[in-house]
């Protein structure tokens, strides 16, 4: 039994040979602290059948049983920490790690063994870095590979440099966990801080929370050992005997080593006694292989509880206890231990402190989060949409209830219903635009992509197509006065709207067949977790897209744009039509302007906010609500107000013009009266009063004429009935106008003129024309009757009264002008021929 006190290979080997040659026969070799000397001695023991037991050599190289079959050690090797590290990794569910190793054989061997231990244990070594002098490059690579759990193998001097680099790269704190050797001396960093380029506080900041792994010098259990003492009693006695001498962390392993040798020799003697071979251990010599094998077997069977814990060998390696310490507030604190015999890990009272609220993740956890539409926002906009639909329903009820009112009838109630239907379809699309992956499945969402596009497109065309169709009818009636009037029924307007919808359907069907809309997911850059968790959020968004999205949208936008331009053209052309009930040009222009501006703004903002679904949905919904609401209100609110406040406003503008002309004529009459004899003043005043009364009656009859005209345009089959029942009203107008325009002083002139130029009778016919075809004579009574029934009211109010000529009513086809006792002749200077109407 002997010891080597110097780590010199030559001196150690010479001392060993001198002991063999000059000393007594030795049963075992105890010792070997320096790894290099111990490995040389252990390799040569087989030739002398000697068993060696070391208490301090931890180099992993000595674990090779093929090379060192007679070597044992009571201290766990450096590789013994790897099973403990594996247990710790599994305890915190760390499945992805990286290694940082100093280029020294001792550390490289531990790293290689760790790779073997982790292999097949569902733990990935994502990056392996090594360095010689400057670890900063390796640390930066670890960060670049998103390594969060770093397993380090380096000495104290390099440890200072590593943590300085970790501070510079911000690889510390709640997102990182360093696991390094735990055998460093107490306050190890103070000896090397001056050799680094970082401040002490920065170094301590980066070191905070690292976990050290090393063998346990003394057992923490209170059980009595083989010596009869507890580990605590042994430590107390050891410190008392040591006095002021330097302590070694291997003293407990040396103490247990003596007991291992004693226990092995005792076991060998018991074995020799039981075999009756009359052999003793004193008979051992270096060539006695049989006794050497008995000693080797006795060492492998050793098992007892010592001051360092359970002493058991497995292939010559000590199955000891590994402790875990953590650097907390500038000191190392024991936080757990691993028992290699039982393969158990114990964390002491959850004493491990992590910098965050939970253990660090082994990698950046990327949590995909669907950016969805906020439920409160969807509820608010849905409520606004429902209010809009209620308003549209109220307009529909108003339009149906008052469809027989002249104001509503003249504004085409069927077209109004289509406008309301288009608005309600546009409102309904809002509900579909708000449904995303948080409400429906992926398959349903893909179906909604198509459905909401169809509904919005059809709703838009229905509303504005109906509005523009009825405006086109007004344009066709009032802008082509020289052409023969055509009867434009509502069925024709419905056909126009149907044609517009047919174009829409063709575009949408081609879109769906050739390049249908699909659900696509767009991933955005990672963002930190708002709740402060150690995860990164990768937002994802659902979109409705296809391969040629731009082309299809361009086709739809172009068609809708042309439709809007057509509406603007019609509104401009009919801007001077004087019948308010027919002319919506002002409101159409306002509607087109607002819808166009809002659509342009909405489309631009929606494109810019495609990564913010709440903002995008809010913009789209508000644009649809605004456009639909403003369109319906501009069409129906003026009618509703007019019908409630002035039901007779359908001809208000025409009556206003008539009143203005009457005021001018009254002014002329008053001027001429001033030159009449004072005796006639009272009589003239009476005539003027009667004149005013009769003109008011004309106004009432004008209203009836106007209604007749509109009925003729809508229902031509009623023409015969209207002719037969309204000629007497026309004659009344003729008589009233002739009476009101005459004066007593002019009756004689009128009578003389009639005597000299008897007027032609309406019912008489020229003999020269009897042989002609009535159709060829455009001035025949039949043609005059037909034309006057349609054109008389327009010409009557729009032209003749304004130029002071003969009233159009004098052209009545029913009564001869001379038949009326109040008929007068207009002076030649003011006479206007009414023919070829």
FENGIWO-V324635 format. One record per residue. RES is the residue in three letters. PHI is phi as a letter, one per 40 degrees, with the letter a starting at -180 (none if undefined). PSI is psi in whole degrees, 0 to 359 (none if undefined). Layout:
res=RES phi=PHI psi=PSI
res=RES phi=PHI psi=PSI
This chain:
res=UNK phi=none psi=122
res=UNK phi=a psi=169
res=UNK phi=b psi=152
res=UNK phi=b psi=131
res=UNK phi=b psi=357
res=UNK phi=b psi=137
res=UNK phi=c psi=60
res=UNK phi=b psi=121
res=UNK phi=c psi=316
res=UNK phi=c psi=314
res=UNK phi=c psi=321
res=UNK phi=c psi=316
res=UNK phi=c psi=321
res=UNK phi=c psi=318
res=UNK phi=c psi=321
res=UNK phi=c psi=314
res=UNK phi=c psi=324
res=UNK phi=c psi=321
res=UNK phi=c psi=322
res=UNK phi=c psi=318
res=UNK phi=c psi=318
res=UNK phi=b psi=342
res=UNK phi=c psi=177
res=UNK phi=c psi=173
res=UNK phi=c psi=126
res=UNK phi=b psi=137
res=UNK phi=c psi=323
res=UNK phi=a psi=163
res=UNK phi=b psi=124
res=UNK phi=b psi=120
res=UNK phi=h psi=193
res=UNK phi=h psi=96
res=UNK phi=b psi=311
res=UNK phi=c psi=134
res=UNK phi=c psi=320
res=UNK phi=c psi=314
res=UNK phi=c psi=320
res=UNK phi=c psi=319
res=UNK phi=c psi=324
res=UNK phi=c psi=316
res=UNK phi=c psi=316
res=UNK phi=c psi=328
res=UNK phi=c psi=334
res=UNK phi=c psi=2
res=UNK phi=c psi=332
res=UNK phi=c psi=329
res=UNK phi=c psi=342
res=UNK phi=b psi=6
res=UNK phi=f psi=35
res=UNK phi=b psi=141
res=UNK phi=c psi=132
res=UNK phi=b psi=137
res=UNK phi=b psi=119
res=UNK phi=b psi=148
res=UNK phi=b psi=359
res=UNK phi=b psi=348
res=UNK phi=c psi=110
res=UNK phi=b psi=2
res=UNK phi=c psi=134
res=UNK phi=c psi=340
res=UNK phi=d psi=327
res=UNK phi=c psi=357
res=UNK phi=c psi=355
res=UNK phi=c psi=105
res=UNK phi=c psi=337
res=UNK phi=c psi=327
res=UNK phi=c psi=327
res=UNK phi=b psi=71
res=UNK phi=c psi=337
res=UNK phi=b psi=17
res=UNK phi=b psi=134
res=UNK phi=b psi=160
res=UNK phi=a psi=141
res=UNK phi=c psi=341
res=UNK phi=c psi=136
res=UNK phi=c psi=148
res=UNK phi=c psi=171
res=UNK phi=c psi=331
res=UNK phi=c psi=344
res=UNK phi=c psi=342
res=UNK phi=c psi=341
res=UNK phi=c psi=316
res=UNK phi=d psi=325
res=UNK phi=c psi=320
res=UNK phi=c psi=320
res=UNK phi=d psi=317
res=UNK phi=c psi=321
res=UNK phi=c psi=319
res=UNK phi=c psi=318
res=UNK phi=c psi=327
res=UNK phi=c psi=322
res=UNK phi=b psi=13
res=UNK phi=f psi=39
res=UNK phi=c psi=116
res=UNK phi=b psi=5
res=UNK phi=a psi=118
res=UNK phi=b psi=170
res=UNK phi=b psi=154
res=UNK phi=b psi=146
res=UNK phi=b psi=113
res=UNK phi=b psi=137
res=UNK phi=c psi=141
res=UNK phi=c psi=71
res=UNK phi=b psi=143
res=UNK phi=d psi=318
res=UNK phi=d psi=314
res=UNK phi=c psi=326
res=UNK phi=c psi=323
res=UNK phi=c psi=321
res=UNK phi=c psi=318
res=UNK phi=c psi=319
res=UNK phi=c psi=320
res=UNK phi=c psi=324
res=UNK phi=c psi=321
res=UNK phi=d psi=319
res=UNK phi=c psi=322
res=UNK phi=c psi=320
res=UNK phi=c psi=342
res=UNK phi=c psi=127
res=UNK phi=g psi=6
res=UNK phi=b psi=19
res=UNK phi=g psi=34
res=UNK phi=b psi=127
res=UNK phi=c psi=131
res=UNK phi=c psi=97
res=UNK phi=c psi=336
res=UNK phi=a psi=138
res=UNK phi=b psi=115
res=UNK phi=b psi=147
res=UNK phi=b psi=158
res=UNK phi=a psi=161
res=UNK phi=b psi=308
res=UNK phi=b psi=320
res=UNK phi=b psi=109
res=UNK phi=c psi=357
res=UNK phi=c psi=320
res=UNK phi=c psi=318
res=UNK phi=c psi=321
res=UNK phi=c psi=319
res=UNK phi=c psi=322
res=UNK phi=c psi=321
res=UNK phi=c psi=319
res=UNK phi=c psi=320
res=UNK phi=c psi=331
res=UNK phi=c psi=12
res=UNK phi=f psi=44
res=UNK phi=c psi=123
res=UNK phi=b psi=327
res=UNK phi=b psi=111
res=UNK phi=b psi=124
res=UNK phi=b psi=111
res=UNK phi=b psi=146
res=UNK phi=b psi=100
res=UNK phi=a psi=165
res=UNK phi=c psi=183
res=UNK phi=c psi=318
res=UNK phi=c psi=315
res=UNK phi=c psi=333
res=UNK phi=c psi=322
res=UNK phi=c psi=316
res=UNK phi=c psi=321
res=UNK phi=c psi=315
res=UNK phi=c psi=333
res=UNK phi=c psi=317
res=UNK phi=c psi=322
res=UNK phi=c psi=324
res=UNK phi=c psi=316
res=UNK phi=c psi=326
res=UNK phi=c psi=3
res=UNK phi=f psi=36
res=UNK phi=c psi=62
res=UNK phi=a psi=174
res=UNK phi=g psi=208
res=UNK phi=c psi=343
res=UNK phi=c psi=352
res=UNK phi=b psi=151
res=UNK phi=b psi=121
res=UNK phi=c psi=133
res=UNK phi=b psi=115
res=UNK phi=b psi=172
res=UNK phi=d psi=146
res=UNK phi=b psi=11
res=UNK phi=c psi=10
res=UNK phi=c psi=154
res=UNK phi=c psi=160
res=UNK phi=c psi=135
res=UNK phi=f psi=43
res=UNK phi=c psi=331
res=UNK phi=c psi=336
res=UNK phi=c psi=331
res=UNK phi=c psi=343
res=UNK phi=b psi=0
res=UNK phi=c psi=327
res=UNK phi=c psi=337
res=UNK phi=c psi=356
res=UNK phi=b psi=172
res=UNK phi=b psi=13
res=UNK phi=b psi=158
res=UNK phi=c psi=156
res=UNK phi=c psi=320
res=UNK phi=c psi=325
res=UNK phi=c psi=320
res=UNK phi=c psi=315
res=UNK phi=c psi=326
res=UNK phi=c psi=316
res=UNK phi=c psi=329
res=UNK phi=c psi=339
res=UNK phi=d psi=123
res=UNK phi=g psi=357
res=UNK phi=c psi=154
res=UNK phi=b psi=126
res=UNK phi=b psi=143
res=UNK phi=b psi=125
res=UNK phi=a psi=167
res=UNK phi=c psi=157
res=UNK phi=c psi=120
res=UNK phi=c psi=319
res=UNK phi=b psi=146
res=UNK phi=c psi=145
res=UNK phi=c psi=356
res=UNK phi=c psi=158
res=UNK phi=b psi=14
res=UNK phi=c psi=153
res=UNK phi=c psi=141
res=UNK phi=c psi=184
res=UNK phi=c psi=337
res=UNK phi=c psi=355
res=UNK phi=g psi=357
res=UNK phi=b psi=154
res=UNK phi=c psi=160
res=UNK phi=d psi=327
res=UNK phi=c psi=321
res=UNK phi=c psi=319
res=UNK phi=c psi=313
res=UNK phi=c psi=321
res=UNK phi=c psi=317
res=UNK phi=c psi=321
res=UNK phi=c psi=313
res=UNK phi=c psi=325
res=UNK phi=c psi=320
res=UNK phi=c psi=330
res=UNK phi=c psi=323
res=UNK phi=g psi=233
res=UNK phi=c psi=5
res=UNK phi=c psi=160
res=UNK phi=c psi=137
res=UNK phi=c psi=148
res=UNK phi=b psi=140
res=UNK phi=c psi=356
res=UNK phi=c psi=3
res=UNK phi=c psi=324
res=UNK phi=c psi=326
res=UNK phi=c psi=327
res=UNK phi=c psi=320
res=UNK phi=c psi=313
res=UNK phi=c psi=332
res=UNK phi=c psi=320
res=UNK phi=c psi=318
res=UNK phi=c psi=330
res=UNK phi=c psi=314
res=UNK phi=c psi=315
res=UNK phi=c psi=317
res=UNK phi=c psi=323
res=UNK phi=c psi=317
res=UNK phi=c psi=320
res=UNK phi=c psi=319
res=UNK phi=c psi=322
res=UNK phi=c psi=318
res=UNK phi=c psi=320
res=UNK phi=c psi=322
res=UNK phi=c psi=317
res=UNK phi=c psi=323
res=UNK phi=c psi=329
res=UNK phi=c psi=345
res=UNK phi=c psi=350
res=UNK phi=f psi=32
res=UNK phi=c psi=1
res=UNK phi=f psi=42
res=UNK phi=b psi=143
res=UNK phi=b psi=165
res=UNK phi=c psi=338
res=UNK phi=c psi=343
res=UNK phi=c psi=359
res=UNK phi=c psi=137
res=UNK phi=b psi=170
res=UNK phi=c psi=346
res=UNK phi=b psi=0
res=UNK phi=c psi=91
res=UNK phi=c psi=330
res=UNK phi=c psi=314
res=UNK phi=c psi=326
res=UNK phi=c psi=321
res=UNK phi=c psi=325
res=UNK phi=c psi=317
res=UNK phi=c psi=320
res=UNK phi=c psi=318
res=UNK phi=c psi=321
res=UNK phi=c psi=324
res=UNK phi=c psi=319
res=UNK phi=c psi=334
res=UNK phi=c psi=4
res=UNK phi=c psi=134
res=UNK phi=a psi=114
res=UNK phi=a psi=170
res=UNK phi=b psi=118
res=UNK phi=b psi=188
res=UNK phi=c psi=342
res=UNK phi=c psi=6
res=UNK phi=h psi=198
res=UNK phi=c psi=125
res=UNK phi=b psi=108
res=UNK phi=a psi=142
res=UNK phi=b psi=141
res=UNK phi=b psi=108
res=UNK phi=f psi=38
res=UNK phi=g psi=355
res=UNK phi=c psi=138
res=UNK phi=c psi=126
res=UNK phi=c psi=86
res=UNK phi=b psi=200
res=UNK phi=b psi=132
res=UNK phi=b psi=132
res=UNK phi=b psi=153
res=UNK phi=b psi=129
res=UNK phi=b psi=154
res=UNK phi=b psi=140
res=UNK phi=c psi=108
res=UNK phi=b psi=118
res=UNK phi=f psi=50
res=UNK phi=g psi=27
res=UNK phi=a psi=155
res=UNK phi=c psi=132
res=UNK phi=b psi=133
res=UNK phi=c psi=127
res=UNK phi=b psi=349
res=UNK phi=a psi=171
res=UNK phi=a psi=154
res=UNK phi=b psi=128
res=UNK phi=c psi=112
res=UNK phi=c psi=332
res=UNK phi=c psi=313
res=UNK phi=c psi=353
res=UNK phi=f psi=53
res=UNK phi=b psi=146
res=UNK phi=b psi=131
res=UNK phi=b psi=121
res=UNK phi=c psi=124
res=UNK phi=c psi=107
res=UNK phi=f psi=37
res=UNK phi=f psi=42
res=UNK phi=c psi=352
res=UNK phi=c psi=126
res=UNK phi=b psi=122
res=UNK phi=b psi=152
res=UNK phi=c psi=337
res=UNK phi=b psi=189
res=UNK phi=c psi=348
res=UNK phi=a psi=167
res=UNK phi=d psi=149
res=UNK phi=c psi=151
res=UNK phi=c psi=150
res=UNK phi=c psi=354
res=UNK phi=a psi=172
res=UNK phi=c psi=111
res=UNK phi=c psi=115
res=UNK phi=c psi=111
res=UNK phi=b psi=114
res=UNK phi=c psi=128
res=UNK phi=b psi=121
res=UNK phi=c psi=120
res=UNK phi=c psi=109
res=UNK phi=b psi=167
res=UNK phi=c psi=133
res=UNK phi=c psi=134
res=UNK phi=c psi=317
res=UNK phi=c psi=320
res=UNK phi=c psi=317
res=UNK phi=c psi=322
res=UNK phi=c psi=317
res=UNK phi=c psi=312
res=UNK phi=c psi=327
res=UNK phi=c psi=322
res=UNK phi=c psi=317
res=UNK phi=c psi=322
res=UNK phi=c psi=319
res=UNK phi=c psi=320
res=UNK phi=c psi=319
res=UNK phi=c psi=320
res=UNK phi=c psi=325
res=UNK phi=c psi=318
res=UNK phi=c psi=317
res=UNK phi=c psi=321
res=UNK phi=c psi=322
res=UNK phi=c psi=318
res=UNK phi=c psi=322
res=UNK phi=c psi=317
res=UNK phi=c psi=316
res=UNK phi=c psi=318
res=UNK phi=c psi=320
res=UNK phi=c psi=318
res=UNK phi=c psi=322
res=UNK phi=b psi=25
res=UNK phi=c psi=337
res=UNK phi=c psi=354
res=UNK phi=c psi=141
res=UNK phi=d psi=321
res=UNK phi=c psi=317
res=UNK phi=c psi=320
res=UNK phi=c psi=319
res=UNK phi=c psi=343
res=UNK phi=c psi=15
res=UNK phi=g psi=81
res=UNK phi=c psi=328
res=UNK phi=c psi=321
res=UNK phi=c psi=325
res=UNK phi=c psi=321
res=UNK phi=c psi=321
res=UNK phi=c psi=323
res=UNK phi=c psi=317
res=UNK phi=c psi=319
res=UNK phi=c psi=317
res=UNK phi=c psi=320
res=UNK phi=c psi=319
res=UNK phi=c psi=324
res=UNK phi=c psi=320
res=UNK phi=c psi=319
res=UNK phi=d psi=316
res=UNK phi=c psi=330
res=UNK phi=c psi=336
res=UNK phi=c psi=320
res=UNK phi=d psi=323
res=UNK phi=c psi=326
res=UNK phi=c psi=336
res=UNK phi=c psi=355
res=UNK phi=c psi=118
res=UNK phi=b psi=197
res=UNK phi=c psi=342
res=UNK phi=c psi=345
res=UNK phi=b psi=326
res=UNK phi=b psi=165
res=UNK phi=c psi=171
res=UNK phi=c psi=319
res=UNK phi=c psi=317
res=UNK phi=c psi=322
res=UNK phi=c psi=320
res=UNK phi=c psi=324
res=UNK phi=c psi=320
res=UNK phi=c psi=330
res=UNK phi=d psi=316
res=UNK phi=c psi=316
res=UNK phi=c psi=314
res=UNK phi=c psi=328
res=UNK phi=c psi=318
res=UNK phi=c psi=315
res=UNK phi=c psi=314
res=UNK phi=c psi=319
res=UNK phi=c psi=313
res=UNK phi=c psi=320
res=UNK phi=c psi=317
res=UNK phi=c psi=312
res=UNK phi=c psi=322
res=UNK phi=c psi=314
res=UNK phi=c psi=305
res=UNK phi=c psi=331
res=UNK phi=c psi=316
res=UNK phi=c psi=319
res=UNK phi=c psi=316
res=UNK phi=c psi=330
res=UNK phi=c psi=315
res=UNK phi=c psi=333
res=UNK phi=c psi=325
res=UNK phi=c psi=324
res=UNK phi=c psi=318
res=UNK phi=c psi=319
res=UNK phi=c psi=317
res=UNK phi=c psi=328
res=UNK phi=c psi=315
res=UNK phi=c psi=343
res=UNK phi=c psi=347
res=UNK phi=b psi=64
res=UNK phi=c psi=338
res=UNK phi=c psi=347
res=UNK phi=c psi=155
res=UNK phi=c psi=130
res=UNK phi=c psi=137
res=UNK phi=b psi=146
res=UNK phi=c psi=115
res=UNK phi=b psi=104
res=UNK phi=c psi=165
res=UNK phi=c psi=331
res=UNK phi=c psi=324
res=UNK phi=c psi=322
res=UNK phi=c psi=320
res=UNK phi=c psi=324
res=UNK phi=c psi=322
res=UNK phi=c psi=314
res=UNK phi=c psi=320
res=UNK phi=c psi=322
res=UNK phi=c psi=319
res=UNK phi=c psi=318
res=UNK phi=c psi=327
res=UNK phi=c psi=321
res=UNK phi=c psi=317
res=UNK phi=d psi=313
res=UNK phi=c psi=321
res=UNK phi=c psi=315
res=UNK phi=c psi=314
res=UNK phi=c psi=322
res=UNK phi=c psi=317
res=UNK phi=c psi=319
res=UNK phi=d psi=313
res=UNK phi=c psi=324
res=UNK phi=c psi=314
res=UNK phi=c psi=314
res=UNK phi=a psi=73
res=UNK phi=c psi=157
res=UNK phi=c psi=137
res=UNK phi=b psi=160
res=UNK phi=c psi=123
res=UNK phi=b psi=150
res=UNK phi=b psi=124
res=UNK phi=b psi=128
res=UNK phi=b psi=139
res=UNK phi=b psi=175
res=UNK phi=c psi=150
res=UNK phi=c psi=148
res=UNK phi=b psi=150
res=UNK phi=c psi=153
res=UNK phi=c psi=127
res=UNK phi=c psi=333
res=UNK phi=c psi=359
res=UNK phi=g psi=7
res=UNK phi=c psi=160
res=UNK phi=c psi=61
res=UNK phi=a psi=162
res=UNK phi=b psi=138
res=UNK phi=c psi=125
res=UNK phi=b psi=104
res=UNK phi=c psi=139
res=UNK phi=b psi=147
res=UNK phi=b psi=143
res=UNK phi=c psi=135
res=UNK phi=b psi=157
res=UNK phi=b psi=107
res=UNK phi=a psi=166
res=UNK phi=a psi=186
res=UNK phi=c psi=316
res=UNK phi=b psi=54
res=UNK phi=c psi=318
res=UNK phi=c psi=320
res=UNK phi=c psi=313
res=UNK phi=c psi=318
res=UNK phi=c psi=323
res=UNK phi=c psi=320
res=UNK phi=c psi=314
res=UNK phi=c psi=314
res=UNK phi=c psi=322
res=UNK phi=c psi=316
res=UNK phi=c psi=314
res=UNK phi=c psi=325
res=UNK phi=c psi=318
res=UNK phi=c psi=322
res=UNK phi=c psi=319
res=UNK phi=c psi=319
res=UNK phi=c psi=321
res=UNK phi=c psi=318
res=UNK phi=c psi=319
res=UNK phi=c psi=320
res=UNK phi=c psi=314
res=UNK phi=c psi=319
res=UNK phi=c psi=320
res=UNK phi=c psi=319
res=UNK phi=c psi=328
res=UNK phi=b psi=17
res=UNK phi=c psi=335
res=UNK phi=c psi=5
res=UNK phi=c psi=128
res=UNK phi=c psi=8
res=UNK phi=b psi=107
res=UNK phi=d psi=325
res=UNK phi=c psi=334
res=UNK phi=c psi=326
res=UNK phi=c psi=109
res=UNK phi=b psi=22
res=UNK phi=c psi=321
res=UNK phi=c psi=316
res=UNK phi=c psi=327
res=UNK phi=c psi=316
res=UNK phi=d psi=316
res=UNK phi=c psi=318
res=UNK phi=c psi=314
res=UNK phi=c psi=319
res=UNK phi=c psi=310
res=UNK phi=c psi=317
res=UNK phi=c psi=318
res=UNK phi=c psi=312
res=UNK phi=c psi=314
res=UNK phi=c psi=322
res=UNK phi=c psi=319
res=UNK phi=c psi=312
res=UNK phi=c psi=314
res=UNK phi=c psi=318
res=UNK phi=c psi=318
res=UNK phi=c psi=312
res=UNK phi=c psi=322
res=UNK phi=c psi=321
res=UNK phi=c psi=321
res=UNK phi=c psi=338
res=UNK phi=b psi=30
res=UNK phi=c psi=341
res=UNK phi=c psi=3
res=UNK phi=b psi=90
res=UNK phi=c psi=326
res=UNK phi=c psi=315
res=UNK phi=c psi=317
res=UNK phi=c psi=314
res=UNK phi=c psi=321
res=UNK phi=c psi=315
res=UNK phi=c psi=312
res=UNK phi=c psi=315
res=UNK phi=c psi=316
res=UNK phi=c psi=323
res=UNK phi=c psi=315
res=UNK phi=c psi=315
res=UNK phi=c psi=315
res=UNK phi=c psi=312
res=UNK phi=c psi=315
res=UNK phi=c psi=317
res=UNK phi=c psi=314
res=UNK phi=c psi=325
res=UNK phi=c psi=312
res=UNK phi=c psi=320
res=UNK phi=c psi=319
res=UNK phi=c psi=331
res=UNK phi=c psi=319
res=UNK phi=b psi=330
res=UNK phi=c psi=315
res=UNK phi=d psi=322
res=UNK phi=c psi=319
res=UNK phi=c psi=315
res=UNK phi=c psi=316
res=UNK phi=c psi=318
res=UNK phi=c psi=328
res=UNK phi=c psi=325
res=UNK phi=c psi=327
res=UNK phi=a psi=83
res=UNK phi=c psi=337
res=UNK phi=c psi=23
res=UNK phi=c psi=1
res=UNK phi=c psi=330
res=UNK phi=b psi=23
res=UNK phi=d psi=319
res=UNK phi=c psi=322
res=UNK phi=c psi=321
res=UNK phi=c psi=324
res=UNK phi=c psi=318
res=UNK phi=c psi=320
res=UNK phi=c psi=317
res=UNK phi=c psi=322
res=UNK phi=c psi=317
res=UNK phi=c psi=322
res=UNK phi=c psi=322
res=UNK phi=c psi=322
res=UNK phi=c psi=316
res=UNK phi=c psi=321
res=UNK phi=c psi=324
res=UNK phi=c psi=318
res=UNK phi=c psi=318
res=UNK phi=c psi=317
res=UNK phi=c psi=324
res=UNK phi=c psi=318
res=UNK phi=c psi=331
res=UNK phi=c psi=330
res=UNK phi=c psi=338
res=UNK phi=c psi=356
res=UNK phi=c psi=159
res=UNK phi=d psi=143
res=UNK phi=d psi=338
res=UNK phi=c psi=335
res=UNK phi=c psi=357
res=UNK phi=c psi=312
res=UNK phi=c psi=323
res=UNK phi=c psi=318
res=UNK phi=c psi=321
res=UNK phi=c psi=322
res=UNK phi=c psi=319
res=UNK phi=c psi=321
res=UNK phi=c psi=322
res=UNK phi=c psi=316
res=UNK phi=c psi=322
res=UNK phi=d psi=316
res=UNK phi=c psi=320
res=UNK phi=c psi=317
res=UNK phi=c psi=326
res=UNK phi=c psi=327
res=UNK phi=c psi=323
res=UNK phi=c psi=323
res=UNK phi=d psi=318
res=UNK phi=d psi=317
res=UNK phi=c psi=319
res=UNK phi=c psi=329
res=UNK phi=d psi=322
res=UNK phi=c psi=318
res=UNK phi=c psi=320
res=UNK phi=c psi=319
res=UNK phi=c psi=320
res=UNK phi=c psi=321
res=UNK phi=c psi=318
res=UNK phi=c psi=314
res=UNK phi=c psi=323
res=UNK phi=c psi=321
res=UNK phi=c psi=322
res=UNK phi=c psi=325
res=UNK phi=c psi=321
res=UNK phi=b psi=90
res=UNK phi=c psi=338
res=UNK phi=c psi=349
res=UNK phi=c psi=3
res=UNK phi=d psi=314
res=UNK phi=c psi=317
res=UNK phi=c psi=319
res=UNK phi=c psi=322
res=UNK phi=d psi=315
res=UNK phi=c psi=334
res=UNK phi=b psi=356
res=UNK phi=b psi=359
res=UNK phi=c psi=325
res=UNK phi=c psi=324
res=UNK phi=c psi=322
res=UNK phi=c psi=319
res=UNK phi=c psi=323
res=UNK phi=c psi=320
res=UNK phi=c psi=318
res=UNK phi=c psi=313
res=UNK phi=c psi=318
res=UNK phi=c psi=315
res=UNK phi=c psi=316
res=UNK phi=c psi=324
res=UNK phi=c psi=316
res=UNK phi=c psi=332
res=UNK phi=c psi=350
res=UNK phi=c psi=160
res=UNK phi=b psi=159
res=UNK phi=c psi=325
res=UNK phi=c psi=342
res=UNK phi=b psi=352
res=UNK phi=c psi=323
res=UNK phi=c psi=316
res=UNK phi=d psi=318
res=UNK phi=c psi=319
res=UNK phi=c psi=315
res=UNK phi=c psi=320
res=UNK phi=c psi=325
res=UNK phi=c psi=326
res=UNK phi=c psi=322
res=UNK phi=c psi=325
res=UNK phi=b psi=78
res=UNK phi=c psi=132
res=UNK phi=c psi=150
res=UNK phi=c psi=140
res=UNK phi=c psi=141
res=UNK phi=c psi=331
res=UNK phi=c psi=347
res=UNK phi=c psi=162
res=UNK phi=b psi=148
res=UNK phi=c psi=129
res=UNK phi=c psi=330
res=UNK phi=c psi=345
res=UNK phi=b psi=357
res=UNK phi=c psi=333
res=UNK phi=c psi=356
res=UNK phi=c psi=159
res=UNK phi=c psi=127
res=UNK phi=d psi=332
res=UNK phi=c psi=330
res=UNK phi=c psi=338
res=UNK phi=c psi=104
res=UNK phi=c psi=346
res=UNK phi=b psi=13
res=UNK phi=c psi=153
res=UNK phi=d psi=323
res=UNK phi=c psi=316
res=UNK phi=c psi=319
res=UNK phi=c psi=315
res=UNK phi=d psi=315
res=UNK phi=c psi=319
res=UNK phi=c psi=320
res=UNK phi=c psi=325
res=UNK phi=c psi=335
res=UNK phi=b psi=323
res=UNK phi=b psi=344
res=UNK phi=d psi=313
res=UNK phi=c psi=322
res=UNK phi=c psi=311
res=UNK phi=c psi=324
res=UNK phi=d psi=311
res=UNK phi=c psi=335
res=UNK phi=c psi=334
res=UNK phi=b psi=295
res=UNK phi=c psi=315
res=UNK phi=c psi=334
res=UNK phi=c psi=342
res=UNK phi=b psi=1
res=UNK phi=g psi=17
res=UNK phi=c psi=202
res=UNK phi=c psi=136
res=UNK phi=c psi=143
res=UNK phi=c psi=340
res=UNK phi=c psi=343
res=UNK phi=c psi=352
res=UNK phi=c psi=26
res=UNK phi=c psi=130
res=UNK phi=c psi=356
res=UNK phi=c psi=327
res=UNK phi=b psi=138
res=UNK phi=c psi=141
res=UNK phi=d psi=328
res=UNK phi=c psi=347
res=UNK phi=c psi=338
res=UNK phi=c psi=129
res=UNK phi=c psi=342
res=UNK phi=b psi=9
res=UNK phi=c psi=138
res=UNK phi=b psi=162
res=UNK phi=c psi=134
res=UNK phi=c psi=139
res=UNK phi=d psi=146
res=UNK phi=d psi=328
res=UNK phi=c psi=340
res=UNK phi=b psi=7
res=UNK phi=c psi=141
res=UNK phi=b psi=127
res=UNK phi=c psi=127
res=UNK phi=b psi=99
res=UNK phi=a psi=157
res=UNK phi=g psi=27
res=UNK phi=c psi=none
